[in-house]
Amino acid sequence: MLVTSLTEETTQTSLVDVIETVITSLEQDQTAMVSHTNGGSVWKFKYGTVEVFVQLTGLSEEDMLTVWSPVLNLPARDEARLMHLLLEMNWTSTLEARFAIMNNQVVVVASRSVADLSPGEISRAITIVSTLADENDEILQGDFGV
């Protein structure tokens, strides 16, 4: 049990350290904020013209790392065309991320369980979501924003 406990503590420290290192490398103007609770942690930082959120629900293999960034408020103009475009982009250009709807907003999101999560996967998820959101938010708002 001691080995399991030490491994879990090391995993916790290393996952949080990796997340904070990636955020530090991407954030602008010292905008990063974090909230730690018994249920996990949520970070928020500014990247280009978007806010990016990183949530780590815990450290067990069943827990999740989720990265998301809002890019467009809903309702939007021509939502049918917007949804068609987002589905096409999900297939052709979002890599491990995807467009989704959360709280009446179009977001870019990537999520993965913590099981066997590597530092490279953490970095890639945060970087992909940040980049896709920043590259697409102004275009989507210009074409579909109300």
Residue pairs with C-beta under 8 A, 6 or more apart in sequence:
8 59
8 60
11 59
11 114
12 59
14 119
15 56
15 59
15 65
15 114
15 117
15 122
16 41
16 56
18 119
18 122
18 123
19 41
19 43
19 54
19 56
19 65
19 122
19 126
20 32
20 34
20 43
22 122
22 123
22 126
22 127
23 32
23 43
23 45
23 54
23 126
24 32
26 45
26 47
26 52
26 126
26 127
26 130
27 45
27 46
27 47
28 45
28 46
28 47
28 48
29 46
31 44
31 45
31 46
32 43
32 44
32 45
33 43
33 44
33 45
34 41
34 42
34 43
34 44
35 41
35 42
39 57
39 58
40 55
40 56
40 57
40 58
40 63
41 55
41 56
42 53
42 54
42 55
42 56
43 53
43 54
43 55
44 51
44 52
44 53
44 54
45 51
45 52
46 52
47 69
47 130
47 131
47 133
47 134
48 130
48 133
48 134
49 134
49 137
49 138
50 69
50 70
50 71
50 130
50 133
50 134
50 137
51 69
51 70
52 67
52 68
52 69
52 126
52 129
52 130
52 133
53 67
53 68
53 69
54 65
54 66
54 67
54 126
55 64
55 65
55 66
55 67
56 63
56 64
56 65
56 114
57 63
57 64
57 65
57 66
58 114
59 114
60 114
61 113
61 114
61 115
61 116
62 113
62 114
62 115
63 113
63 114
64 111
64 112
64 113
64 114
65 111
65 112
65 113
65 114
65 117
65 122
65 125
66 109
66 110
66 111
67 97
67 109
67 110
67 111
67 125
67 126
67 129
67 130
68 100
68 102
68 107
68 108
68 109
68 110
68 129
69 107
69 108
69 109
69 129
69 130
69 132
69 133
69 134
69 137
70 102
70 105
70 106
70 107
70 133
71 99
71 105
71 106
71 107
71 108
71 133
71 136
71 137
71 140
71 141
72 82
72 105
72 106
72 137
72 140
72 141
72 144
72 145
73 104
73 105
73 145
73 146
74 101
74 104
74 105
74 106
75 104
75 146
76 82
76 106
76 144
76 145
76 146
77 143
77 144
77 145
77 146
78 144
79 144
81 144
82 106
82 140
82 143
82 144
86 99
86 106
87 99
89 99
89 136
90 98
90 99
93 132
94 108
94 128
94 132
95 128
95 132
96 110
96 112
96 124
96 125
96 128
97 108
97 109
97 110
97 125
97 128
97 129
97 132
98 108
98 109
98 110
99 106
99 107
99 108
99 109
100 106
100 107
100 108
100 109
101 107
102 109
106 140
107 133
108 129
108 132
108 133
108 136
109 129
110 125
110 128
110 129
112 121
112 125
